[in-house]
Amino acid sequence: MKVYSKKFLMFLNDFVRYAEYNGKVCKTLVDLKKWSRDFMLGFVGGLINADGHVQKNKQHQGHFGASITTANGGLADQPHVLFAS
């Protein structure tokens, strides 16, 4: 899907921007502490859906965990802020 919309780009610019991280230019999350809870949940759900999976813990009945994999080092360092909120 391709979207050409200045409004959509400006909306995304409030949440994600390109920045240098360890000598590479990559996407980074912006103003995480200002994100609404609903947006955070949607973002984390999207990360799991796109780059992760949910798994059942074999040692504990009814317990599940989630794994998210990304090659973006800047993004890999940031989700702990979302989970702490």
Secondary structure, DSSP 8 states (H G I E B T S, - for coil): -----HHHHHHHHTTEEEEEETTEEEEEE--GGGS-HHHHHHHHHHHHHHHEEEEE-SSSTT-EEEEE--S-HHHHTSHHHHHH-
